[in-house]
Amino acid sequence: MALNLTATSTSGVGGYVTVFPCGPRPVTSSLNFSTAPTVANAVITPVSADGMVCFHVVGEAHLIADVSGWMR
């Protein structure tokens, strides 16, 4: 899945978001944020067997995810 991920209303202390196929979470980040109130990044991630992705946030942020494509 290809998507544009935006973290907004961040806490100002920094953090990160990991996007992954639901299941075991990887140890990498998809989007890092610090003191900027809004940060965006393009993300490509596989989907789980039932077609889902999960989001894990460390820190505080509101997330906006716009799906722009689906690949096999």
mmCIF file of the N, C-alpha and C atoms, coordinates in Angstrom:
data_MODEL
# 
_entry.id   MODEL 
# 
loop_
_atom_site.group_PDB 
_atom_site.id 
_atom_site.type_symbol 
_atom_site.label_atom_id 
_atom_site.label_alt_id 
_atom_site.label_comp_id 
_atom_site.label_asym_id 
_atom_site.label_entity_id 
_atom_site.label_seq_id 
_atom_site.pdbx_PDB_ins_code 
_atom_site.Cartn_x 
_atom_site.Cartn_y 
_atom_site.Cartn_z 
_atom_site.occupancy 
_atom_site.B_iso_or_equiv 
_atom_site.pdbx_formal_charge 
_atom_site.auth_seq_id 
_atom_site.auth_comp_id 
_atom_site.auth_asym_id 
_atom_site.auth_atom_id 
_atom_site.pdbx_PDB_model_num 
ATOM 1   N N  . MET A 1 1  ? 0.847  -1.160  0.000  1.00 0.00 ? 1  MET A N  1 
ATOM 2   C CA . MET A 1 1  ? 0.000  0.000   0.000  1.00 0.00 ? 1  MET A CA 1 
ATOM 3   C C  . MET A 1 1  ? 0.896  1.227   0.000  1.00 0.00 ? 1  MET A C  1 
ATOM 4   N N  . ALA A 1 2  ? 0.559  2.197   -0.822 1.00 0.00 ? 2  ALA A N  1 
ATOM 5   C CA . ALA A 1 2  ? 1.273  3.468   -0.848 1.00 0.00 ? 2  ALA A CA 1 
ATOM 6   C C  . ALA A 1 2  ? 0.362  4.520   -0.234 1.00 0.00 ? 2  ALA A C  1 
ATOM 7   N N  . LEU A 1 3  ? 0.896  5.289   0.693  1.00 0.00 ? 3  LEU A N  1 
ATOM 8   C CA . LEU A 1 3  ? 0.088  6.314   1.327  1.00 0.00 ? 3  LEU A CA 1 
ATOM 9   C C  . LEU A 1 3  ? 0.932  7.514   1.718  1.00 0.00 ? 3  LEU A C  1 
ATOM 10  N N  . ASN A 1 4  ? 0.264  8.636   1.894  1.00 0.00 ? 4  ASN A N  1 
ATOM 11  C CA . ASN A 1 4  ? 0.890  9.822   2.435  1.00 0.00 ? 4  ASN A CA 1 
ATOM 12  C C  . ASN A 1 4  ? 0.476  9.892   3.893  1.00 0.00 ? 4  ASN A C  1 
ATOM 13  N N  . LEU A 1 5  ? 1.440  9.883   4.794  1.00 0.00 ? 5  LEU A N  1 
ATOM 14  C CA . LEU A 1 5  ? 1.177  9.900   6.226  1.00 0.00 ? 5  LEU A CA 1 
ATOM 15  C C  . LEU A 1 5  ? 1.573  11.253  6.784  1.00 0.00 ? 5  LEU A C  1 
ATOM 16  N N  . THR A 1 6  ? 0.668  11.891  7.495  1.00 0.00 ? 6  THR A N  1 
ATOM 17  C CA . THR A 1 6  ? 0.932  13.190  8.101  1.00 0.00 ? 6  THR A CA 1 
ATOM 18  C C  . THR A 1 6  ? 0.676  13.107  9.590  1.00 0.00 ? 6  THR A C  1 
ATOM 19  N N  . ALA A 1 7  ? 1.642  13.578  10.378 1.00 0.00 ? 7  ALA A N  1 
ATOM 20  C CA . ALA A 1 7  ? 1.477  13.717  11.827 1.00 0.00 ? 7  ALA A CA 1 
ATOM 21  C C  . ALA A 1 7  ? 1.263  15.195  12.105 1.00 0.00 ? 7  ALA A C  1 
ATOM 22  N N  . THR A 1 8  ? 0.178  15.520  12.772 1.00 0.00 ? 8  THR A N  1 
ATOM 23  C CA . THR A 1 8  ? -0.131 16.907  13.088 1.00 0.00 ? 8  THR A CA 1 
ATOM 24  C C  . THR A 1 8  ? -0.514 17.012  14.563 1.00 0.00 ? 8  THR A C  1 
ATOM 25  N N  . SER A 1 9  ? -0.536 18.213  15.078 1.00 0.00 ? 9  SER A N  1 
ATOM 26  C CA . SER A 1 9  ? -0.811 18.446  16.502 1.00 0.00 ? 9  SER A CA 1 
ATOM 27  C C  . SER A 1 9  ? 0.148  17.631  17.364 1.00 0.00 ? 9  SER A C  1 
ATOM 28  N N  . THR A 1 10 ? 1.420  17.589  16.953 1.00 0.00 ? 10 THR A N  1 
ATOM 29  C CA . THR A 1 10 ? 2.402  16.819  17.710 1.00 0.00 ? 10 THR A CA 1 
ATOM 30  C C  . THR A 1 10 ? 2.631  17.466  19.062 1.00 0.00 ? 10 THR A C  1 
ATOM 31  N N  . SER A 1 11 ? 3.133  16.697  19.991 1.00 0.00 ? 11 SER A N  1 
ATOM 32  C CA . SER A 1 11 ? 3.309  17.168  21.367 1.00 0.00 ? 11 SER A CA 1 
ATOM 33  C C  . SER A 1 11 ? 4.468  18.144  21.511 1.00 0.00 ? 11 SER A C  1 
ATOM 34  N N  . GLY A 1 12 ? 5.314  18.259  20.501 1.00 0.00 ? 12 GLY A N  1 
ATOM 35  C CA . GLY A 1 12 ? 6.452  19.168  20.579 1.00 0.00 ? 12 GLY A CA 1 
ATOM 36  C C  . GLY A 1 12 ? 7.680  18.558  21.223 1.00 0.00 ? 12 GLY A C  1 
ATOM 37  N N  . VAL A 1 13 ? 7.576  17.317  21.694 1.00 0.00 ? 13 VAL A N  1 
ATOM 38  C CA . VAL A 1 13 ? 8.733  16.664  22.315 1.00 0.00 ? 13 VAL A CA 1 
ATOM 39  C C  . VAL A 1 13 ? 9.333  15.599  21.410 1.00 0.00 ? 13 VAL A C  1 
ATOM 40  N N  . GLY A 1 14 ? 8.709  15.362  20.278 1.00 0.00 ? 14 GLY A N  1 
ATOM 41  C CA . GLY A 1 14 ? 9.244  14.401  19.323 1.00 0.00 ? 14 GLY A CA 1 
ATOM 42  C C  . GLY A 1 14 ? 8.653  13.020  19.491 1.00 0.00 ? 14 GLY A C  1 
ATOM 43  N N  . GLY A 1 15 ? 8.854  12.230  18.454 1.00 0.00 ? 15 GLY A N  1 
ATOM 44  C CA . GLY A 1 15 ? 8.365  10.867  18.456 1.00 0.00 ? 15 GLY A CA 1 
ATOM 45  C C  . GLY A 1 15 ? 8.442  10.301  17.052 1.00 0.00 ? 15 GLY A C  1 
ATOM 46  N N  . TYR A 1 16 ? 7.775  9.167   16.858 1.00 0.00 ? 16 TYR A N  1 
ATOM 47  C CA . TYR A 1 16 ? 7.774  8.543   15.542 1.00 0.00 ? 16 TYR A CA 1 
ATOM 48  C C  . TYR A 1 16 ? 6.529  7.698   15.353 1.00 0.00 ? 16 TYR A C  1 
ATOM 49  N N  . VAL A 1 17 ? 6.264  7.366   14.095 1.00 0.00 ? 17 VAL A N  1 
ATOM 50  C CA . VAL A 1 17 ? 5.142  6.512   13.720 1.00 0.00 ? 17 VAL A CA 1 
ATOM 51  C C  . VAL A 1 17 ? 5.700  5.356   12.903 1.00 0.00 ? 17 VAL A C  1 
ATOM 52  N N  . THR A 1 18 ? 5.232  4.156   13.196 1.00 0.00 ? 18 THR A N  1 
ATOM 53  C CA . THR A 1 18 ? 5.570  2.979   12.406 1.00 0.00 ? 18 THR A CA 1 
ATOM 54  C C  . THR A 1 18 ? 4.297  2.476   11.743 1.00 0.00 ? 18 THR A C  1 
ATOM 55  N N  . VAL A 1 19 ? 4.337  2.300   10.437 1.00 0.00 ? 19 VAL A N  1 
ATOM 56  C CA . VAL A 1 19 ? 3.222  1.724   9.672  1.00 0.00 ? 19 VAL A CA 1 
ATOM 57  C C  . VAL A 1 19 ? 3.666  0.329   9.249  1.00 0.00 ? 19 VAL A C  1 
ATOM 58  N N  . PHE A 1 20 ? 2.809  -0.673  9.477  1.00 0.00 ? 20 PHE A N  1 
ATOM 59  C CA . PHE A 1 20 ? 3.214  -2.053  9.216  1.00 0.00 ? 20 PHE A CA 1 
ATOM 60  C C  . PHE A 1 20 ? 1.987  -2.924  9.003  1.00 0.00 ? 20 PHE A C  1 
ATOM 61  N N  . PRO A 1 21 ? 2.164  -4.091  8.335  1.00 0.00 ? 21 PRO A N  1 
ATOM 62  C CA . PRO A 1 21 ? 1.048  -5.022  8.229  1.00 0.00 ? 21 PRO A CA 1 
ATOM 63  C C  . PRO A 1 21 ? 0.733  -5.541  9.628  1.00 0.00 ? 21 PRO A C  1 
ATOM 64  N N  . CYS A 1 22 ? -0.513 -5.502  10.026 1.00 0.00 ? 22 CYS A N  1 
ATOM 65  C CA . CYS A 1 22 ? -0.872 -5.887  11.399 1.00 0.00 ? 22 CYS A CA 1 
ATOM 66  C C  . CYS A 1 22 ? -0.278 -7.244  11.740 1.00 0.00 ? 22 CYS A C  1 
ATOM 67  N N  . GLY A 1 23 ? 0.341  -7.322  12.884 1.00 0.00 ? 23 GLY A N  1 
ATOM 68  C CA . GLY A 1 23 ? 1.057  -8.499  13.352 1.00 0.00 ? 23 GLY A CA 1 
ATOM 69  C C  . GLY A 1 23 ? 2.283  -8.022  14.099 1.00 0.00 ? 23 GLY A C  1 
ATOM 70  N N  . PRO A 1 24 ? 3.374  -8.763  14.054 1.00 0.00 ? 24 PRO A N  1 
ATOM 71  C CA . PRO A 1 24 ? 4.583  -8.321  14.751 1.00 0.00 ? 24 PRO A CA 1 
ATOM 72  C C  . PRO A 1 24 ? 5.061  -6.962  14.222 1.00 0.00 ? 24 PRO A C  1 
ATOM 73  N N  . ARG A 1 25 ? 5.356  -6.054  15.135 1.00 0.00 ? 25 ARG A N  1 
ATOM 74  C CA . ARG A 1 25 ? 5.772  -4.704  14.748 1.00 0.00 ? 25 ARG A CA 1 
ATOM 75  C C  . ARG A 1 25 ? 7.268  -4.668  14.457 1.00 0.00 ? 25 ARG A C  1 
ATOM 76  N N  . PRO A 1 26 ? 7.660  -4.062  13.325 1.00 0.00 ? 26 PRO A N  1 
ATOM 77  C CA . PRO A 1 26 ? 9.088  -3.938  13.016 1.00 0.00 ? 26 PRO A CA 1 
ATOM 78  C C  . PRO A 1 26 ? 9.740  -2.881  13.918 1.00 0.00 ? 26 PRO A C  1 
ATOM 79  N N  . VAL A 1 27 ? 11.057 -2.830  13.904 1.00 0.00 ? 27 VAL A N  1 
ATOM 80  C CA . VAL A 1 27 ? 11.789 -1.885  14.753 1.00 0.00 ? 27 VAL A CA 1 
ATOM 81  C C  . VAL A 1 27 ? 12.199 -0.627  13.988 1.00 0.00 ? 27 VAL A C  1 
ATOM 82  N N  . THR A 1 28 ? 11.576 -0.371  12.848 1.00 0.00 ? 28 THR A N  1 
ATOM 83  C CA . THR A 1 28 ? 11.887 0.816   12.054 1.00 0.00 ? 28 THR A CA 1 
ATOM 84  C C  . THR A 1 28 ? 10.742 1.816   12.152 1.00 0.00 ? 28 THR A C  1 
ATOM 85  N N  . SER A 1 29 ? 11.027 3.075   11.814 1.00 0.00 ? 29 SER A N  1 
ATOM 86  C CA . SER A 1 29 ? 9.983  4.089   11.812 1.00 0.00 ? 29 SER A CA 1 
ATOM 87  C C  . SER A 1 29 ? 9.638  4.475   10.380 1.00 0.00 ? 29 SER A C  1 
ATOM 88  N N  . SER A 1 30 ? 8.405  4.920   10.178 1.00 0.00 ? 30 SER A N  1 
ATOM 89  C CA . SER A 1 30 ? 7.945  5.372   8.867  1.00 0.00 ? 30 SER A CA 1 
ATOM 90  C C  . SER A 1 30 ? 7.929  6.893   8.780  1.00 0.00 ? 30 SER A C  1 
ATOM 91  N N  . LEU A 1 31 ? 7.788  7.548   9.940  1.00 0.00 ? 31 LEU A N  1 
ATOM 92  C CA . LEU A 1 31 ? 7.718  9.003   10.003 1.00 0.00 ? 31 LEU A CA 1 
ATOM 93  C C  . LEU A 1 31 ? 8.262  9.444   11.356 1.00 0.00 ? 31 LEU A C  1 
ATOM 94  N N  . ASN A 1 32 ? 9.210  10.359  11.341 1.00 0.00 ? 32 ASN A N  1 
ATOM 95  C CA . ASN A 1 32 ? 9.767  10.916  12.575 1.00 0.00 ? 32 ASN A CA 1 
ATOM 96  C C  . ASN A 1 32 ? 9.297  12.359  12.706 1.00 0.00 ? 32 ASN A C  1 
ATOM 97  N N  . PHE A 1 33 ? 8.951  12.763  13.935 1.00 0.00 ? 33 PHE A N  1 
ATOM 98  C CA . PHE A 1 33 ? 8.560  14.150  14.149 1.00 0.00 ? 33 PHE A CA 1 
ATOM 99  C C  . PHE A 1 33 ? 9.228  14.676  15.410 1.00 0.00 ? 33 PHE A C  1 
ATOM 100 N N  . SER A 1 34 ? 9.456  15.998  15.422 1.00 0.00 ? 34 SER A N  1 
ATOM 101 C CA . SER A 1 34 ? 10.062 16.628  16.591 1.00 0.00 ? 34 SER A CA 1 
ATOM 102 C C  . SER A 1 34 ? 9.226  17.835  16.973 1.00 0.00 ? 34 SER A C  1 
ATOM 103 N N  . THR A 1 35 ? 9.788  19.023  16.905 1.00 0.00 ? 35 THR A N  1 
ATOM 104 C CA . THR A 1 35 ? 9.060  20.202  17.356 1.00 0.00 ? 35 THR A CA 1 
ATOM 105 C C  . THR A 1 35 ? 8.149  20.792  16.283 1.00 0.00 ? 35 THR A C  1 
ATOM 106 N N  . ALA A 1 36 ? 8.244  20.333  15.045 1.00 0.00 ? 36 ALA A N  1 
ATOM 107 C CA . ALA A 1 36 ? 7.375  20.843  13.984 1.00 0.00 ? 36 ALA A CA 1 
ATOM 108 C C  . ALA A 1 36 ? 5.930  20.421  14.261 1.00 0.00 ? 36 ALA A C  1 
ATOM 109 N N  . PRO A 1 37 ? 4.974  21.325  14.095 1.00 0.00 ? 37 PRO A N  1 
ATOM 110 C CA . PRO A 1 37 ? 3.587  20.959  14.401 1.00 0.00 ? 37 PRO A CA 1 
ATOM 111 C C  . PRO A 1 37 ? 2.967  19.997  13.388 1.00 0.00 ? 37 PRO A C  1 
ATOM 112 N N  . THR A 1 38 ? 3.503  19.966  12.147 1.00 0.00 ? 38 THR A N  1 
ATOM 113 C CA . THR A 1 38 ? 2.979  19.069  11.113 1.00 0.00 ? 38 THR A CA 1 
ATOM 114 C C  . THR A 1 38 ? 4.136  18.546  10.274 1.00 0.00 ? 38 THR A C  1 
ATOM 115 N N  . VAL A 1 39 ? 4.185  17.217  10.098 1.00 0.00 ? 39 VAL A N  1 
ATOM 116 C CA . VAL A 1 39 ? 5.235  16.565  9.315  1.00 0.00 ? 39 VAL A CA 1 
ATOM 117 C C  . VAL A 1 39 ? 4.579  15.487  8.464  1.00 0.00 ? 39 VAL A C  1 
ATOM 118 N N  . ALA A 1 40 ? 4.994  15.392  7.184  1.00 0.00 ? 40 ALA A N  1 
ATOM 119 C CA . ALA A 1 40 ? 4.428  14.389  6.280  1.00 0.00 ? 40 ALA A CA 1 
ATOM 120 C C  . ALA A 1 40 ? 5.542  13.544  5.667  1.00 0.00 ? 40 ALA A C  1 
ATOM 121 N N  . ASN A 1 41 ? 5.175  12.332  5.218  1.00 0.00 ? 41 ASN A N  1 
ATOM 122 C CA . ASN A 1 41 ? 6.123  11.445  4.562  1.00 0.00 ? 41 ASN A CA 1 
ATOM 123 C C  . ASN A 1 41 ? 5.347  10.458  3.687  1.00 0.00 ? 41 ASN A C  1 
ATOM 124 N N  . ALA A 1 42 ? 5.943  10.076  2.571  1.00 0.00 ? 42 ALA A N  1 
ATOM 125 C CA . ALA A 1 42 ? 5.379  9.018   1.735  1.00 0.00 ? 42 ALA A CA 1 
ATOM 126 C C  . ALA A 1 42 ? 5.796  7.675   2.328  1.00 0.00 ? 42 ALA A C  1 
ATOM 127 N N  . VAL A 1 43 ? 4.855  6.738   2.405  1.00 0.00 ? 43 VAL A N  1 
ATOM 128 C CA . VAL A 1 43 ? 5.108  5.437   3.027  1.00 0.00 ? 43 VAL A CA 1 
ATOM 129 C C  . VAL A 1 43 ? 4.621  4.339   2.089  1.00 0.00 ? 43 VAL A C  1 
ATOM 130 N N  . ILE A 1 44 ? 5.427  3.305   1.924  1.00 0.00 ? 44 ILE A N  1 
ATOM 131 C CA . ILE A 1 44 ? 5.008  2.100   1.216  1.00 0.00 ? 44 ILE A CA 1 
ATOM 132 C C  . ILE A 1 44 ? 5.133  0.947   2.203  1.00 0.00 ? 44 ILE A C  1 
ATOM 133 N N  . THR A 1 45 ? 4.046  0.217   2.388  1.00 0.00 ? 45 THR A N  1 
ATOM 134 C CA . THR A 1 45 ? 4.039  -0.883  3.344  1.00 0.00 ? 45 THR A CA 1 
ATOM 135 C C  . THR A 1 45 ? 3.218  -2.045  2.798  1.00 0.00 ? 45 THR A C  1 
ATOM 136 N N  . PRO A 1 46 ? 3.603  -3.269  3.124  1.00 0.00 ? 46 PRO A N  1 
ATOM 137 C CA . PRO A 1 46 ? 2.740  -4.402  2.769  1.00 0.00 ? 46 PRO A CA 1 
ATOM 138 C C  . PRO A 1 46 ? 1.473  -4.365  3.633  1.00 0.00 ? 46 PRO A C  1 
ATOM 139 N N  . VAL A 1 47 ? 0.486  -5.131  3.255  1.00 0.00 ? 47 VAL A N  1 
ATOM 140 C CA . VAL A 1 47 ? -0.726 -5.271  4.057  1.00 0.00 ? 47 VAL A CA 1 
ATOM 141 C C  . VAL A 1 47 ? -0.761 -6.674  4.649  1.00 0.00 ? 47 VAL A C  1 
ATOM 142 N N  . SER A 1 48 ? -1.528 -6.852  5.713  1.00 0.00 ? 48 SER A N  1 
ATOM 143 C CA . SER A 1 48 ? -1.649 -8.169  6.342  1.00 0.00 ? 48 SER A CA 1 
ATOM 144 C C  . SER A 1 48 ? -2.485 -9.088  5.453  1.00 0.00 ? 48 SER A C  1 
ATOM 145 N N  . ALA A 1 49 ? -2.604 -10.337 5.828  1.00 0.00 ? 49 ALA A N  1 
ATOM 146 C CA . ALA A 1 49 ? -3.356 -11.316 5.050  1.00 0.00 ? 49 ALA A CA 1 
ATOM 147 C C  . ALA A 1 49 ? -4.814 -10.896 4.861  1.00 0.00 ? 49 ALA A C  1 
ATOM 148 N N  . ASP A 1 50 ? -5.358 -10.157 5.833  1.00 0.00 ? 50 ASP A N  1 
ATOM 149 C CA . ASP A 1 50 ? -6.746 -9.690  5.703  1.00 0.00 ? 50 ASP A CA 1 
ATOM 150 C C  . ASP A 1 50 ? -6.835 -8.256  5.166  1.00 0.00 ? 50 ASP A C  1 
ATOM 151 N N  . GLY A 1 51 ? -5.730 -7.743  4.589  1.00 0.00 ? 51 GLY A N  1 
ATOM 152 C CA . GLY A 1 51 ? -5.739 -6.461  3.908  1.00 0.00 ? 51 GLY A CA 1 
ATOM 153 C C  . GLY A 1 51 ? -5.653 -5.236  4.796  1.00 0.00 ? 51 GLY A C  1 
ATOM 154 N N  . MET A 1 52 ? -5.095 -5.387  5.997  1.00 0.00 ? 52 MET A N  1 
ATOM 155 C CA . MET A 1 52 ? -5.045 -4.266  6.938  1.00 0.00 ? 52 MET A CA 1 
ATOM 156 C C  . MET A 1 52 ? -3.615 -3.810  7.196  1.00 0.00 ? 52 MET A C  1 
ATOM 157 N N  . VAL A 1 53 ? -3.477 -2.543  7.599  1.00 0.00 ? 53 VAL A N  1 
ATOM 158 C CA . VAL A 1 53 ? -2.210 -2.022  8.099  1.00 0.00 ? 53 VAL A CA 1 
ATOM 159 C C  . VAL A 1 53 ? -2.469 -1.434  9.478  1.00 0.00 ? 53 VAL A C  1 
ATOM 160 N N  . CYS A 1 54 ? -1.441 -1.413  10.308 1.00 0.00 ? 54 CYS A N  1 
ATOM 161 C CA . CYS A 1 54 ? -1.544 -0.869  11.653 1.00 0.00 ? 54 CYS A CA 1 
ATOM 162 C C  . CYS A 1 54 ? -0.591 0.308   11.798 1.00 0.00 ? 54 CYS A C  1 
ATOM 163 N N  . PHE A 1 55 ? -0.906 1.191   12.720 1.00 0.00 ? 55 PHE A N  1 
ATOM 164 C CA . PHE A 1 55 ? -0.101 2.374   13.011 1.00 0.00 ? 55 PHE A CA 1 
ATOM 165 C C  . PHE A 1 55 ? 0.288  2.339   14.477 1.00 0.00 ? 55 PHE A C  1 
ATOM 166 N N  . HIS A 1 56 ? 1.576  2.511   14.759 1.00 0.00 ? 56 HIS A N  1 
ATOM 167 C CA . HIS A 1 56 ? 2.070  2.566   16.134 1.00 0.00 ? 56 HIS A CA 1 
ATOM 168 C C  . HIS A 1 56 ? 2.727  3.929   16.321 1.00 0.00 ? 56 HIS A C  1 
ATOM 169 N N  . VAL A 1 57 ? 2.255  4.698   17.304 1.00 0.00 ? 57 VAL A N  1 
ATOM 170 C CA . VAL A 1 57 ? 2.768  6.045   17.549 1.00 0.00 ? 57 VAL A CA 1 
ATOM 171 C C  . VAL A 1 57 ? 3.503  6.068   18.879 1.00 0.00 ? 57 VAL A C  1 
ATOM 172 N N  . VAL A 1 58 ? 4.734  6.580   18.856 1.00 0.00 ? 58 VAL A N  1 
ATOM 173 C CA . VAL A 1 58 ? 5.481  6.862   20.083 1.00 0.00 ? 58 VAL A CA 1 
ATOM 174 C C  . VAL A 1 58 ? 5.537  8.378   20.186 1.00 0.00 ? 58 VAL A C  1 
ATOM 175 N N  . GLY A 1 59 ? 5.032  8.941   21.255 1.00 0.00 ? 59 GLY A N  1 
ATOM 176 C CA . GLY A 1 59 ? 4.860  10.376  21.388 1.00 0.00 ? 59 GLY A CA 1 
ATOM 177 C C  . GLY A 1 59 ? 3.377  10.676  21.237 1.00 0.00 ? 59 GLY A C  1 
ATOM 178 N N  . GLU A 1 60 ? 3.056  11.921  20.942 1.00 0.00 ? 60 GLU A N  1 
ATOM 179 C CA . GLU A 1 60 ? 1.657  12.302  20.759 1.00 0.00 ? 60 GLU A CA 1 
ATOM 180 C C  . GLU A 1 60 ? 1.493  13.021  19.437 1.00 0.00 ? 60 GLU A C  1 
ATOM 181 N N  . ALA A 1 61 ? 0.534  12.560  18.639 1.00 0.00 ? 61 ALA A N  1 
ATOM 182 C CA . ALA A 1 61 ? 0.249  13.190  17.349 1.00 0.00 ? 61 ALA A CA 1 
ATOM 183 C C  . ALA A 1 61 ? -1.096 12.702  16.842 1.00 0.00 ? 61 ALA A C  1 
ATOM 184 N N  . HIS A 1 62 ? -1.739 13.524  16.057 1.00 0.00 ? 62 HIS A N  1 
ATOM 185 C CA . HIS A 1 62 ? -2.903 13.114  15.291 1.00 0.00 ? 62 HIS A CA 1 
ATOM 186 C C  . HIS A 1 62 ? -2.374 12.651  13.941 1.00 0.00 ? 62 HIS A C  1 
ATOM 187 N N  . LEU A 1 63 ? -2.935 11.572  13.408 1.00 0.00 ? 63 LEU A N  1 
ATOM 188 C CA . LEU A 1 63 ? -2.470 11.031  12.129 1.00 0.00 ? 63 LEU A CA 1 
ATOM 189 C C  . LEU A 1 63 ? -3.506 11.234  11.032 1.00 0.00 ? 63 LEU A C  1 
ATOM 190 N N  . ILE A 1 64 ? -3.009 11.568  9.851  1.00 0.00 ? 64 ILE A N  1 
ATOM 191 C CA . ILE A 1 64 ? -3.827 11.628  8.645  1.00 0.00 ? 64 ILE A CA 1 
ATOM 192 C C  . ILE A 1 64 ? -3.148 10.699  7.640  1.00 0.00 ? 64 ILE A C  1 
ATOM 193 N N  . ALA A 1 65 ? -3.881 9.715   7.139  1.00 0.00 ? 65 ALA A N  1 
ATOM 194 C CA . ALA A 1 65 ? -3.334 8.757   6.172  1.00 0.00 ? 65 ALA A CA 1 
ATOM 195 C C  . ALA A 1 65 ? -4.182 8.792   4.911  1.00 0.00 ? 65 ALA A C  1 
ATOM 196 N N  . ASP A 1 66 ? -3.576 9.197   3.810  1.00 0.00 ? 66 ASP A N  1 
ATOM 197 C CA . ASP A 1 66 ? -4.248 9.237   2.515  1.00 0.00 ? 66 ASP A CA 1 
ATOM 198 C C  . ASP A 1 66 ? -3.685 8.123   1.654  1.00 0.00 ? 66 ASP A C  1 
ATOM 199 N N  . VAL A 1 67 ? -4.493 7.118   1.348  1.00 0.00 ? 67 VAL A N  1 
ATOM 200 C CA . VAL A 1 67 ? -4.060 6.010   0.503  1.00 0.00 ? 67 VAL A CA 1 
ATOM 201 C C  . VAL A 1 67 ? -3.992 6.495   -0.944 1.00 0.00 ? 67 VAL A C  1 
ATOM 202 N N  . SER A 1 68 ? -2.834 6.264   -1.556 1.00 0.00 ? 68 SER A N  1 
ATOM 203 C CA . SER A 1 68 ? -2.681 6.701   -2.944 1.00 0.00 ? 68 SER A CA 1 
ATOM 204 C C  . SER A 1 68 ? -2.481 5.536   -3.909 1.00 0.00 ? 68 SER A C  1 
ATOM 205 N N  . GLY A 1 69 ? -2.350 4.314   -3.395 1.00 0.00 ? 69 GLY A N  1 
ATOM 206 C CA . GLY A 1 69 ? -2.185 3.177   -4.291 1.00 0.00 ? 69 GLY A CA 1 
ATOM 207 C C  . GLY A 1 69 ? -2.159 1.847   -3.550 1.00 0.00 ? 69 GLY A C  1 
ATOM 208 N N  . TRP A 1 70 ? -2.466 0.804   -4.285 1.00 0.00 ? 70 TRP A N  1 
ATOM 209 C CA . TRP A 1 70 ? -2.487 -0.559  -3.753 1.00 0.00 ? 70 TRP A CA 1 
ATOM 210 C C  . TRP A 1 70 ? -1.725 -1.418  -4.728 1.00 0.00 ? 70 TRP A C  1 
ATOM 211 N N  . MET A 1 71 ? -0.753 -2.186  -4.257 1.00 0.00 ? 71 MET A N  1 
ATOM 212 C CA . MET A 1 71 ? 0.064  -3.025  -5.127 1.00 0.00 ? 71 MET A CA 1 
ATOM 213 C C  . MET A 1 71 ? -0.012 -4.464  -4.693 1.00 0.00 ? 71 MET A C  1 
ATOM 214 N N  . ARG A 1 72 ? 0.215  -5.352  -5.627 1.00 0.00 ? 72 ARG A N  1 
ATOM 215 C CA . ARG A 1 72 ? 0.248  -6.780  -5.288 1.00 0.00 ? 72 ARG A CA 1 
ATOM 216 C C  . ARG A 1 72 ? 1.658  -7.261  -5.231 1.00 0.00 ? 72 ARG A C  1 
# 
